[in-house]
Amino acid sequence: MIEEIIAKIPQVFIEFYNQKYCQNTSYKEDANMLGNGYCFYLAYFLKEQFPEGNILTATSDHYIFEYNGHFFDFRGRILDTDTFIEFNTGIYIPKTDLRICDEEDYLMAEITTMNNLKSTVWKAIEPELIAFILTEKEKMLSR
C-alpha cells in the first residue's frame, strides 16, 4: 500500500541524513529533527510524489500530509480517531480544524520554516527519497 511507503519516508530521511552528515560523530539525529522546521518540506515533497494527497495545517507552524484518509508527518503515520488527530506530539485537535493549505499558508511556511540550510539539506537527500519511493513501488507491484 502507498500509505506504508509514505509512513516510512521520515525514517528513511533520518537514515540518509545521518549517513551524509553525521558519519564522523557519535551524534545521530532522530525524528524530532524533522519536527523542527522540516515538516513543510516533508509535506510538500509528499504532495509532489503523491499529488492526489493534500498538505494540511491548523496553525501556521506545523504541516501534515493526508493521503487516502490517513495522516502523516515527521513521526510517520499520525494517530487519529474518527474526530481527532494527534496534530503534534501530545496535542490533539478536532479534524474539523484541519484545512488544506492555500497560497497564504505556503507564503507563511516560507517565512516560518524554510531557510537556506534546511533547503540545502533537503535537496541533497531528496534524490535518495525518490529512489526509495520508486524501489518500494516496484516491490509493491511485483507482489
C-alpha positions as CSV (number, residue, x, y, z in Angstrom):
1,M,0.0,0.0,0.0
2,I,1.1,3.5,-0.8
3,E,0.4,4.5,2.8
4,E,3.0,2.1,4.1
5,I,5.6,3.7,1.8
6,I,4.7,7.2,2.9
7,A,4.9,6.2,6.6
8,K,8.5,5.0,6.1
9,I,9.8,8.2,4.4
10,P,10.6,10.2,7.6
11,Q,12.8,7.3,9.0
12,V,14.4,6.9,5.6
13,F,15.2,10.7,5.6
14,I,16.8,10.4,9.0
15,E,18.9,7.4,8.0
16,F,20.2,9.2,4.9
17,Y,20.8,12.4,6.9
18,N,22.8,10.5,9.5
19,Q,24.8,8.8,6.7
20,K,25.5,12.0,5.0
21,Y,26.0,14.5,7.8
22,C,26.8,12.5,11.0
23,Q,29.3,9.9,9.8
24,N,32.2,11.0,11.8
25,T,30.3,11.8,15.1
26,S,28.6,9.8,17.7
27,Y,25.7,12.2,17.5
28,K,22.7,11.0,15.4
29,E,19.5,12.8,14.6
30,D,16.1,11.3,15.2
31,A,12.6,12.1,14.1
32,N,12.4,15.2,16.3
33,M,14.8,16.8,13.9
34,L,12.1,16.7,11.2
35,G,9.7,18.2,13.6
36,N,11.9,21.3,13.9
37,G,11.1,23.0,10.7
38,Y,11.2,20.2,8.1
39,C,7.5,19.4,8.4
40,F,6.7,21.6,5.5
41,Y,9.5,20.2,3.3
42,L,8.2,16.7,4.1
43,A,4.6,17.6,3.4
44,Y,5.5,19.4,0.2
45,F,7.7,16.6,-1.0
46,L,4.9,14.1,-0.4
47,K,2.5,16.2,-2.3
48,E,4.9,16.2,-5.3
49,Q,5.3,12.5,-5.1
50,F,1.7,11.6,-4.4
51,P,-0.3,14.5,-5.9
52,E,-3.7,13.0,-5.0
53,G,-2.9,13.8,-1.3
54,N,-3.2,17.1,0.5
55,I,-1.0,19.3,2.6
56,L,-3.0,20.2,5.7
57,T,-2.5,22.6,8.6
58,A,-4.4,24.0,11.5
59,T,-1.7,26.5,12.5
60,S,1.0,28.4,10.7
61,D,3.8,26.4,12.1
62,H,3.0,22.7,11.5
63,Y,2.1,21.0,8.3
64,I,1.0,17.4,7.7
65,F,0.1,15.3,4.7
66,E,-3.2,13.5,4.1
67,Y,-3.4,10.6,1.7
68,N,-6.4,8.4,1.3
69,G,-7.8,9.4,4.7
70,H,-4.5,8.7,6.5
71,F,-2.3,11.5,8.1
72,F,1.5,11.7,8.0
73,D,4.2,13.9,9.4
74,F,7.7,13.6,10.7
75,R,6.5,10.8,13.0
76,G,5.3,8.7,10.1
77,R,1.6,7.8,10.3
78,I,-0.2,10.1,12.8
79,L,-2.6,8.7,15.4
80,D,-6.2,9.6,14.7
81,T,-9.7,8.7,15.6
82,D,-13.0,9.4,13.8
83,T,-13.0,13.0,15.1
84,F,-9.5,13.9,16.5
85,I,-5.9,13.8,15.2
86,E,-2.7,14.0,17.2
87,F,-1.6,17.1,15.3
88,N,1.7,17.4,17.1
89,T,3.2,15.1,19.7
90,G,0.7,15.0,22.6
91,I,-1.5,17.7,21.1
92,Y,-4.9,16.5,19.8
93,I,-7.2,18.7,17.7
94,P,-10.5,18.1,16.1
95,K,-10.2,17.0,12.4
96,T,-12.6,19.8,11.6
97,D,-9.8,22.3,12.5
98,L,-7.6,21.0,9.7
99,R,-7.7,22.8,6.4
100,I,-6.0,22.3,3.0
101,C,-3.1,24.7,2.6
102,D,-3.6,27.6,0.4
103,E,-1.3,30.2,-1.1
104,E,-1.1,32.2,2.1
105,D,-0.1,29.1,4.0
106,Y,2.7,28.4,1.5
107,L,4.0,32.0,2.0
108,M,3.8,31.6,5.8
109,A,5.8,28.4,5.6
110,E,8.5,30.1,3.6
111,I,8.7,32.7,6.4
112,T,8.5,30.4,9.4
113,T,10.0,27.1,8.4
114,M,12.2,27.4,5.3
115,N,15.8,28.5,5.3
116,N,18.9,28.0,3.2
117,L,20.4,25.3,5.4
118,K,17.2,23.3,5.5
119,S,16.7,23.7,1.8
120,T,20.3,22.6,1.1
121,V,19.9,19.5,3.3
122,W,16.5,18.6,1.8
123,K,17.8,19.0,-1.8
124,A,20.8,16.8,-1.0
125,I,18.6,14.0,0.4
126,E,15.6,14.3,-1.9
127,P,17.0,12.1,-4.7
128,E,17.6,9.3,-2.2
129,L,14.0,9.6,-1.0
130,I,12.7,9.5,-4.6
131,A,14.8,6.4,-5.3
132,F,13.4,4.8,-2.1
133,I,9.8,5.5,-3.3
134,L,10.4,4.1,-6.7
135,T,12.0,0.9,-5.3
136,E,9.1,0.5,-2.8
137,K,6.5,1.0,-5.6
138,E,8.3,-1.6,-7.8
139,K,8.3,-4.1,-4.9
140,M,4.6,-3.4,-4.3
141,L,3.8,-4.0,-8.0
142,S,5.8,-7.3,-8.1
143,R,3.8,-8.9,-5.2
